[in-house]
Amino acid sequence: MAGEKIDTEKLEKIIQDVIFTYKEQFGKLPQHVTIHRDGRWREDSVMVAQIFKD
């Protein structure tokens, strides 16, 4: 659907899973994570920034 938005809780879980899986596989946190979206970013930028700040 054009203009879809990923639910905040689902997006947080996806990001946390990516970070956890990377750390499990490589023994360290990733230096960066790229989130690819088709179209506009409509998700919770504050929540995403807080995850990476922590």
mmJSON file of the N, C-alpha and C atoms, coordinates in Angstrom:
{"data_MODEL":{"atom_site":{
"group_PDB":["ATOM","ATOM","ATOM","ATOM","ATOM","ATOM","ATOM","ATOM","ATOM","ATOM","ATOM","ATOM","ATOM","ATOM","ATOM","ATOM","ATOM","ATOM","ATOM","ATOM","ATOM","ATOM","ATOM","ATOM","ATOM","ATOM","ATOM","ATOM","ATOM","ATOM","ATOM","ATOM","ATOM","ATOM","ATOM","ATOM","ATOM","ATOM","ATOM","ATOM","ATOM","ATOM","ATOM","ATOM","ATOM","ATOM","ATOM","ATOM","ATOM","ATOM","ATOM","ATOM","ATOM","ATOM","ATOM","ATOM","ATOM","ATOM","ATOM","ATOM","ATOM","ATOM","ATOM","ATOM","ATOM","ATOM","ATOM","ATOM","ATOM","ATOM","ATOM","ATOM","ATOM","ATOM","ATOM","ATOM","ATOM","ATOM","ATOM","ATOM","ATOM","ATOM","ATOM","ATOM","ATOM","ATOM","ATOM","ATOM","ATOM","ATOM","ATOM","ATOM","ATOM","ATOM","ATOM","ATOM","ATOM","ATOM","ATOM","ATOM","ATOM","ATOM","ATOM","ATOM","ATOM","ATOM","ATOM","ATOM","ATOM","ATOM","ATOM","ATOM","ATOM","ATOM","ATOM","ATOM","ATOM","ATOM","ATOM","ATOM","ATOM","ATOM","ATOM","ATOM","ATOM","ATOM","ATOM","ATOM","ATOM","ATOM","ATOM","ATOM","ATOM","ATOM","ATOM","ATOM","ATOM","ATOM","ATOM","ATOM","ATOM","ATOM","ATOM","ATOM","ATOM","ATOM","ATOM","ATOM","ATOM","ATOM","ATOM","ATOM","ATOM","ATOM","ATOM","ATOM","ATOM","ATOM","ATOM","ATOM","ATOM","ATOM"],
"id":[1,2,3,4,5,6,7,8,9,10,11,12,13,14,15,16,17,18,19,20,21,22,23,24,25,26,27,28,29,30,31,32,33,34,35,36,37,38,39,40,41,42,43,44,45,46,47,48,49,50,51,52,53,54,55,56,57,58,59,60,61,62,63,64,65,66,67,68,69,70,71,72,73,74,75,76,77,78,79,80,81,82,83,84,85,86,87,88,89,90,91,92,93,94,95,96,97,98,99,100,101,102,103,104,105,106,107,108,109,110,111,112,113,114,115,116,117,118,119,120,121,122,123,124,125,126,127,128,129,130,131,132,133,134,135,136,137,138,139,140,141,142,143,144,145,146,147,148,149,150,151,152,153,154,155,156,157,158,159,160,161,162],
"type_symbol":["N","C","C","N","C","C","N","C","C","N","C","C","N","C","C","N","C","C","N","C","C","N","C","C","N","C","C","N","C","C","N","C","C","N","C","C","N","C","C","N","C","C","N","C","C","N","C","C","N","C","C","N","C","C","N","C","C","N","C","C","N","C","C","N","C","C","N","C","C","N","C","C","N","C","C","N","C","C","N","C","C","N","C","C","N","C","C","N","C","C","N","C","C","N","C","C","N","C","C","N","C","C","N","C","C","N","C","C","N","C","C","N","C","C","N","C","C","N","C","C","N","C","C","N","C","C","N","C","C","N","C","C","N","C","C","N","C","C","N","C","C","N","C","C","N","C","C","N","C","C","N","C","C","N","C","C","N","C","C","N","C","C"],
"label_atom_id":["N","CA","C","N","CA","C","N","CA","C","N","CA","C","N","CA","C","N","CA","C","N","CA","C","N","CA","C","N","CA","C","N","CA","C","N","CA","C","N","CA","C","N","CA","C","N","CA","C","N","CA","C","N","CA","C","N","CA","C","N","CA","C","N","CA","C","N","CA","C","N","CA","C","N","CA","C","N","CA","C","N","CA","C","N","CA","C","N","CA","C","N","CA","C","N","CA","C","N","CA","C","N","CA","C","N","CA","C","N","CA","C","N","CA","C","N","CA","C","N","CA","C","N","CA","C","N","CA","C","N","CA","C","N","CA","C","N","CA","C","N","CA","C","N","CA","C","N","CA","C","N","CA","C","N","CA","C","N","CA","C","N","CA","C","N","CA","C","N","CA","C","N","CA","C","N","CA","C","N","CA","C","N","CA","C","N","CA","C"],
"label_alt_id":[null,null,null,null,null,null,null,null,null,null,null,null,null,null,null,null,null,null,null,null,null,null,null,null,null,null,null,null,null,null,null,null,null,null,null,null,null,null,null,null,null,null,null,null,null,null,null,null,null,null,null,null,null,null,null,null,null,null,null,null,null,null,null,null,null,null,null,null,null,null,null,null,null,null,null,null,null,null,null,null,null,null,null,null,null,null,null,null,null,null,null,null,null,null,null,null,null,null,null,null,null,null,null,null,null,null,null,null,null,null,null,null,null,null,null,null,null,null,null,null,null,null,null,null,null,null,null,null,null,null,null,null,null,null,null,null,null,null,null,null,null,null,null,null,null,null,null,null,null,null,null,null,null,null,null,null,null,null,null,null,null,null],
"label_comp_id":["MET","MET","MET","ALA","ALA","ALA","GLY","GLY","GLY","GLU","GLU","GLU","LYS","LYS","LYS","ILE","ILE","ILE","ASP","ASP","ASP","THR","THR","THR","GLU","GLU","GLU","LYS","LYS","LYS","LEU","LEU","LEU","GLU","GLU","GLU","LYS","LYS","LYS","ILE","ILE","ILE","ILE","ILE","ILE","GLN","GLN","GLN","ASP","ASP","ASP","VAL","VAL","VAL","ILE","ILE","ILE","PHE","PHE","PHE","THR","THR","THR","TYR","TYR","TYR","LYS","LYS","LYS","GLU","GLU","GLU","GLN","GLN","GLN","PHE","PHE","PHE","GLY","GLY","GLY","LYS","LYS","LYS","LEU","LEU","LEU","PRO","PRO","PRO","GLN","GLN","GLN","HIS","HIS","HIS","VAL","VAL","VAL","THR","THR","THR","ILE","ILE","ILE","HIS","HIS","HIS","ARG","ARG","ARG","ASP","ASP","ASP","GLY","GLY","GLY","ARG","ARG","ARG","TRP","TRP","TRP","ARG","ARG","ARG","GLU","GLU","GLU","ASP","ASP","ASP","SER","SER","SER","VAL","VAL","VAL","MET","MET","MET","VAL","VAL","VAL","ALA","ALA","ALA","GLN","GLN","GLN","ILE","ILE","ILE","PHE","PHE","PHE","LYS","LYS","LYS","ASP","ASP","ASP"],
"label_asym_id":["A","A","A","A","A","A","A","A","A","A","A","A","A","A","A","A","A","A","A","A","A","A","A","A","A","A","A","A","A","A","A","A","A","A","A","A","A","A","A","A","A","A","A","A","A","A","A","A","A","A","A","A","A","A","A","A","A","A","A","A","A","A","A","A","A","A","A","A","A","A","A","A","A","A","A","A","A","A","A","A","A","A","A","A","A","A","A","A","A","A","A","A","A","A","A","A","A","A","A","A","A","A","A","A","A","A","A","A","A","A","A","A","A","A","A","A","A","A","A","A","A","A","A","A","A","A","A","A","A","A","A","A","A","A","A","A","A","A","A","A","A","A","A","A","A","A","A","A","A","A","A","A","A","A","A","A","A","A","A","A","A","A"],
"label_entity_id":["1","1","1","1","1","1","1","1","1","1","1","1","1","1","1","1","1","1","1","1","1","1","1","1","1","1","1","1","1","1","1","1","1","1","1","1","1","1","1","1","1","1","1","1","1","1","1","1","1","1","1","1","1","1","1","1","1","1","1","1","1","1","1","1","1","1","1","1","1","1","1","1","1","1","1","1","1","1","1","1","1","1","1","1","1","1","1","1","1","1","1","1","1","1","1","1","1","1","1","1","1","1","1","1","1","1","1","1","1","1","1","1","1","1","1","1","1","1","1","1","1","1","1","1","1","1","1","1","1","1","1","1","1","1","1","1","1","1","1","1","1","1","1","1","1","1","1","1","1","1","1","1","1","1","1","1","1","1","1","1","1","1"],
"label_seq_id":[1,1,1,2,2,2,3,3,3,4,4,4,5,5,5,6,6,6,7,7,7,8,8,8,9,9,9,10,10,10,11,11,11,12,12,12,13,13,13,14,14,14,15,15,15,16,16,16,17,17,17,18,18,18,19,19,19,20,20,20,21,21,21,22,22,22,23,23,23,24,24,24,25,25,25,26,26,26,27,27,27,28,28,28,29,29,29,30,30,30,31,31,31,32,32,32,33,33,33,34,34,34,35,35,35,36,36,36,37,37,37,38,38,38,39,39,39,40,40,40,41,41,41,42,42,42,43,43,43,44,44,44,45,45,45,46,46,46,47,47,47,48,48,48,49,49,49,50,50,50,51,51,51,52,52,52,53,53,53,54,54,54],
"pdbx_PDB_ins_code":[null,null,null,null,null,null,null,null,null,null,null,null,null,null,null,null,null,null,null,null,null,null,null,null,null,null,null,null,null,null,null,null,null,null,null,null,null,null,null,null,null,null,null,null,null,null,null,null,null,null,null,null,null,null,null,null,null,null,null,null,null,null,null,null,null,null,null,null,null,null,null,null,null,null,null,null,null,null,null,null,null,null,null,null,null,null,null,null,null,null,null,null,null,null,null,null,null,null,null,null,null,null,null,null,null,null,null,null,null,null,null,null,null,null,null,null,null,null,null,null,null,null,null,null,null,null,null,null,null,null,null,null,null,null,null,null,null,null,null,null,null,null,null,null,null,null,null,null,null,null,null,null,null,null,null,null,null,null,null,null,null,null],
"Cartn_x":[0.852,0.0,0.892,0.624,1.404,1.24,2.334,2.274,2.12,2.402,2.244,3.234,2.884,3.739,3.919,5.149,5.416,5.048,4.287,3.885,5.125,5.084,6.239,6.777,5.904,6.349,7.017,6.472,7.066,8.432,8.535,9.802,10.855,10.482,11.419,11.901,10.994,11.373,12.304,12.015,12.871,14.285,14.403,15.718,16.45,15.75,16.375,16.837,16.026,16.399,17.64,17.712,18.874,20.14,20.05,21.204,21.614,20.655,20.941,21.591,21.016,21.535,22.952,23.2,24.54,25.538,25.163,26.065,26.328,25.301,25.478,26.433,26.327,27.134,28.568,28.735,30.053,30.724,30.0,30.583,30.747,30.137,30.201,28.957,28.728,27.599,27.953,26.958,27.251,27.636,28.492,28.885,27.79,26.985,25.856,24.802,23.601,22.479,21.78,21.529,20.819,19.406,18.439,17.031,16.576,16.247,15.797,14.276,13.772,12.325,12.054,10.975,10.506,9.585,9.992,9.148,9.571,8.606,8.868,9.008,9.785,9.941,8.795,7.936,6.788,6.849,7.963,8.08,8.576,8.641,8.994,10.511,10.98,12.415,13.005,12.236,12.714,12.996,12.088,12.276,13.508,13.695,14.848,16.131,16.154,17.335,17.649,16.641,16.846,17.455,17.017,17.589,19.082,19.48,20.895,21.701,21.055,21.737,22.08,21.135,21.335,22.396],
"Cartn_y":[-1.185,0.0,1.239,2.144,3.378,4.181,4.703,5.515,4.717,3.417,2.611,3.03,2.774,3.08,1.805,1.51,0.347,0.707,-0.167,0.014,0.215,1.166,1.517,0.319,-0.471,-1.629,-2.66,-2.861,-3.81,-3.318,-2.032,-1.468,-1.599,-1.325,-1.458,-2.898,-3.854,-5.27,-5.658,-5.2,-5.507,-4.992,-3.742,-3.142,-3.877,-4.155,-4.872,-6.262,-6.948,-8.275,-8.208,-7.189,-7.025,-6.806,-5.942,-5.653,-6.906,-7.609,-8.821,-9.889,-10.118,-11.137,-10.803,-9.542,-9.118,-9.382,-8.973,-9.149,-10.625,-11.456,-12.895,-13.48,-13.021,-13.573,-13.046,-11.756,-11.14,-10.759,-10.877,-10.592,-9.126,-8.27,-6.827,-6.172,-4.928,-4.184,-3.667,-3.525,-2.966,-1.498,-1.043,0.368,1.242,0.682,1.422,0.426,0.906,0.127,1.013,0.473,1.212,0.673,1.546,1.163,1.645,0.71,1.051,1.123,2.222,2.408,2.849,2.355,2.842,4.017,5.173,6.343,7.119,7.679,8.567,7.81,8.391,7.87,8.426,7.548,7.96,7.357,6.722,6.028,6.954,6.41,7.165,7.371,8.489,8.783,8.925,9.442,9.617,8.254,7.305,5.958,5.314,5.424,4.84,5.486,6.786,7.479,7.016,6.808,6.365,4.971,4.073,2.72,2.802,3.59,3.669,4.484,5.387,6.145,5.219,4.366,3.424,2.413],
"Cartn_z":[0.0,0.0,0.0,-0.88,-0.968,0.317,0.82,2.021,3.297,3.25,4.453,5.527,6.767,7.901,8.706,9.077,9.909,11.342,11.971,13.349,14.226,15.144,15.969,16.737,17.338,18.1,17.197,16.009,15.069,14.588,14.293,13.849,14.945,16.17,17.28,17.414,17.305,17.39,16.248,15.041,13.892,14.136,14.58,14.811,15.93,17.027,18.141,17.702,16.887,16.386,15.502,14.649,13.779,14.618,15.599,16.456,17.233,17.812,18.574,17.696,16.521,15.609,15.162,14.845,14.439,15.573,16.787,17.927,18.188,18.071,18.259,17.217,15.999,14.908,14.906,15.175,15.031,16.361,17.472,18.777,19.107,18.337,18.592,17.993,18.396,17.836,16.447,15.578,14.256,14.383,13.476,13.481,12.881,12.006,11.448,10.963,10.846,10.312,9.292,8.118,7.084,6.961,7.014,6.871,5.501,4.64,3.293,3.267,2.763,2.618,1.188,0.637,-0.656,-0.379,-0.787,-0.558,0.664,1.355,2.482,3.789,4.687,6.042,6.878,7.365,8.181,9.582,9.884,11.147,12.259,13.458,14.657,14.733,14.237,14.213,15.61,16.545,17.915,18.542,18.342,18.877,18.276,16.968,16.295,16.829,16.963,17.486,18.908,19.72,21.11,21.157,20.291,20.251,19.993,19.011,18.64,19.655,20.348,21.406,22.563,22.913,24.02,23.66],
"occupancy":[1.0,1.0,1.0,1.0,1.0,1.0,1.0,1.0,1.0,1.0,1.0,1.0,1.0,1.0,1.0,1.0,1.0,1.0,1.0,1.0,1.0,1.0,1.0,1.0,1.0,1.0,1.0,1.0,1.0,1.0,1.0,1.0,1.0,1.0,1.0,1.0,1.0,1.0,1.0,1.0,1.0,1.0,1.0,1.0,1.0,1.0,1.0,1.0,1.0,1.0,1.0,1.0,1.0,1.0,1.0,1.0,1.0,1.0,1.0,1.0,1.0,1.0,1.0,1.0,1.0,1.0,1.0,1.0,1.0,1.0,1.0,1.0,1.0,1.0,1.0,1.0,1.0,1.0,1.0,1.0,1.0,1.0,1.0,1.0,1.0,1.0,1.0,1.0,1.0,1.0,1.0,1.0,1.0,1.0,1.0,1.0,1.0,1.0,1.0,1.0,1.0,1.0,1.0,1.0,1.0,1.0,1.0,1.0,1.0,1.0,1.0,1.0,1.0,1.0,1.0,1.0,1.0,1.0,1.0,1.0,1.0,1.0,1.0,1.0,1.0,1.0,1.0,1.0,1.0,1.0,1.0,1.0,1.0,1.0,1.0,1.0,1.0,1.0,1.0,1.0,1.0,1.0,1.0,1.0,1.0,1.0,1.0,1.0,1.0,1.0,1.0,1.0,1.0,1.0,1.0,1.0,1.0,1.0,1.0,1.0,1.0,1.0],
"B_iso_or_equiv":[0.0,0.0,0.0,0.0,0.0,0.0,0.0,0.0,0.0,0.0,0.0,0.0,0.0,0.0,0.0,0.0,0.0,0.0,0.0,0.0,0.0,0.0,0.0,0.0,0.0,0.0,0.0,0.0,0.0,0.0,0.0,0.0,0.0,0.0,0.0,0.0,0.0,0.0,0.0,0.0,0.0,0.0,0.0,0.0,0.0,0.0,0.0,0.0,0.0,0.0,0.0,0.0,0.0,0.0,0.0,0.0,0.0,0.0,0.0,0.0,0.0,0.0,0.0,0.0,0.0,0.0,0.0,0.0,0.0,0.0,0.0,0.0,0.0,0.0,0.0,0.0,0.0,0.0,0.0,0.0,0.0,0.0,0.0,0.0,0.0,0.0,0.0,0.0,0.0,0.0,0.0,0.0,0.0,0.0,0.0,0.0,0.0,0.0,0.0,0.0,0.0,0.0,0.0,0.0,0.0,0.0,0.0,0.0,0.0,0.0,0.0,0.0,0.0,0.0,0.0,0.0,0.0,0.0,0.0,0.0,0.0,0.0,0.0,0.0,0.0,0.0,0.0,0.0,0.0,0.0,0.0,0.0,0.0,0.0,0.0,0.0,0.0,0.0,0.0,0.0,0.0,0.0,0.0,0.0,0.0,0.0,0.0,0.0,0.0,0.0,0.0,0.0,0.0,0.0,0.0,0.0,0.0,0.0,0.0,0.0,0.0,0.0],
"pdbx_formal_charge":[null,null,null,null,null,null,null,null,null,null,null,null,null,null,null,null,null,null,null,null,null,null,null,null,null,null,null,null,null,null,null,null,null,null,null,null,null,null,null,null,null,null,null,null,null,null,null,null,null,null,null,null,null,null,null,null,null,null,null,null,null,null,null,null,null,null,null,null,null,null,null,null,null,null,null,null,null,null,null,null,null,null,null,null,null,null,null,null,null,null,null,null,null,null,null,null,null,null,null,null,null,null,null,null,null,null,null,null,null,null,null,null,null,null,null,null,null,null,null,null,null,null,null,null,null,null,null,null,null,null,null,null,null,null,null,null,null,null,null,null,null,null,null,null,null,null,null,null,null,null,null,null,null,null,null,null,null,null,null,null,null,null],
"auth_seq_id":[1,1,1,2,2,2,3,3,3,4,4,4,5,5,5,6,6,6,7,7,7,8,8,8,9,9,9,10,10,10,11,11,11,12,12,12,13,13,13,14,14,14,15,15,15,16,16,16,17,17,17,18,18,18,19,19,19,20,20,20,21,21,21,22,22,22,23,23,23,24,24,24,25,25,25,26,26,26,27,27,27,28,28,28,29,29,29,30,30,30,31,31,31,32,32,32,33,33,33,34,34,34,35,35,35,36,36,36,37,37,37,38,38,38,39,39,39,40,40,40,41,41,41,42,42,42,43,43,43,44,44,44,45,45,45,46,46,46,47,47,47,48,48,48,49,49,49,50,50,50,51,51,51,52,52,52,53,53,53,54,54,54],
"auth_comp_id":["MET","MET","MET","ALA","ALA","ALA","GLY","GLY","GLY","GLU","GLU","GLU","LYS","LYS","LYS","ILE","ILE","ILE","ASP","ASP","ASP","THR","THR","THR","GLU","GLU","GLU","LYS","LYS","LYS","LEU","LEU","LEU","GLU","GLU","GLU","LYS","LYS","LYS","ILE","ILE","ILE","ILE","ILE","ILE","GLN","GLN","GLN","ASP","ASP","ASP","VAL","VAL","VAL","ILE","ILE","ILE","PHE","PHE","PHE","THR","THR","THR","TYR","TYR","TYR","LYS","LYS","LYS","GLU","GLU","GLU","GLN","GLN","GLN","PHE","PHE","PHE","GLY","GLY","GLY","LYS","LYS","LYS","LEU","LEU","LEU","PRO","PRO","PRO","GLN","GLN","GLN","HIS","HIS","HIS","VAL","VAL","VAL","THR","THR","THR","ILE","ILE","ILE","HIS","HIS","HIS","ARG","ARG","ARG","ASP","ASP","ASP","GLY","GLY","GLY","ARG","ARG","ARG","TRP","TRP","TRP","ARG","ARG","ARG","GLU","GLU","GLU","ASP","ASP","ASP","SER","SER","SER","VAL","VAL","VAL","MET","MET","MET","VAL","VAL","VAL","ALA","ALA","ALA","GLN","GLN","GLN","ILE","ILE","ILE","PHE","PHE","PHE","LYS","LYS","LYS","ASP","ASP","ASP"],
"auth_asym_id":["A","A","A","A","A","A","A","A","A","A","A","A","A","A","A","A","A","A","A","A","A","A","A","A","A","A","A","A","A","A","A","A","A","A","A","A","A","A","A","A","A","A","A","A","A","A","A","A","A","A","A","A","A","A","A","A","A","A","A","A","A","A","A","A","A","A","A","A","A","A","A","A","A","A","A","A","A","A","A","A","A","A","A","A","A","A","A","A","A","A","A","A","A","A","A","A","A","A","A","A","A","A","A","A","A","A","A","A","A","A","A","A","A","A","A","A","A","A","A","A","A","A","A","A","A","A","A","A","A","A","A","A","A","A","A","A","A","A","A","A","A","A","A","A","A","A","A","A","A","A","A","A","A","A","A","A","A","A","A","A","A","A"],
"auth_atom_id":["N","CA","C","N","CA","C","N","CA","C","N","CA","C","N","CA","C","N","CA","C","N","CA","C","N","CA","C","N","CA","C","N","CA","C","N","CA","C","N","CA","C","N","CA","C","N","CA","C","N","CA","C","N","CA","C","N","CA","C","N","CA","C","N","CA","C","N","CA","C","N","CA","C","N","CA","C","N","CA","C","N","CA","C","N","CA","C","N","CA","C","N","CA","C","N","CA","C","N","CA","C","N","CA","C","N","CA","C","N","CA","C","N","CA","C","N","CA","C","N","CA","C","N","CA","C","N","CA","C","N","CA","C","N","CA","C","N","CA","C","N","CA","C","N","CA","C","N","CA","C","N","CA","C","N","CA","C","N","CA","C","N","CA","C","N","CA","C","N","CA","C","N","CA","C","N","CA","C","N","CA","C","N","CA","C","N","CA","C"],
"pdbx_PDB_model_num":[1,1,1,1,1,1,1,1,1,1,1,1,1,1,1,1,1,1,1,1,1,1,1,1,1,1,1,1,1,1,1,1,1,1,1,1,1,1,1,1,1,1,1,1,1,1,1,1,1,1,1,1,1,1,1,1,1,1,1,1,1,1,1,1,1,1,1,1,1,1,1,1,1,1,1,1,1,1,1,1,1,1,1,1,1,1,1,1,1,1,1,1,1,1,1,1,1,1,1,1,1,1,1,1,1,1,1,1,1,1,1,1,1,1,1,1,1,1,1,1,1,1,1,1,1,1,1,1,1,1,1,1,1,1,1,1,1,1,1,1,1,1,1,1,1,1,1,1,1,1,1,1,1,1,1,1,1,1,1,1,1,1]
}}}
